[in-house]
């Protein structure tokens, strides 16, 4: 949970900095896309880790 909160805060800061750099409004679509992408990437990463863990445990048995 803490890492997800860190990701959300980091993406919010990034979006605000990019918006200030471009002298425009905050792009909430980019903020949503970053958060959804981070969530999907985390789920894929955890799935890969679980598959590797299961393969190692099966190899030892």
N, C-alpha and C positions, 0 to 999 in steps of 0.2 A: 504493500500500500504506500509506503514511504517513497519507493522508487517511482511509482506512478505519479504521485503528487509532485515529485521533483521534475518528472518529464513534463507535466502540464505547466508548471511554473516556468520551466525553461523554454518551452515552446511559446508561451505567452510573451515572455521577455523578448524572444527572437522576433516574433511577429511585430511587436511594438517597435523594436529597433529598425526592422526593415521598413516599416511604415514611416518612421521619422526620417530615414535615409532617403526615401522617395518623396518626402514632403506631401504625403497623402493621408487618407484615413486608414484606420486599422482594418486589415483584411481578415474578417472573422472566418471566411471560408478557408483561408490558408491555415488558420489556427485549428479549425475542425479537422482539416486534412492531416495536419501533423499529428494530432492526437489519435485519430483513427489509424494512421499508418504506424504509429508507435505501438498501439494496442495489437494490431495484426502482427507486427514484427515480433513482439513479445510472445504472443501465442505460438507463432511458428518456431521461435527459438526454444521455448519450453518443450514443444513437441519433439523437436530434434534431440534435445537433451534427454528426454524420456526414452526415445528409441535407442539411443546410444547406451544409456544406462541398462536397459533391458537386454540389449545384445551382449554386453559385457557380463551380466549376471548369468545368462544362458550359456555363455562360453565357459564359465567357471564350473558349471554344474555338470 
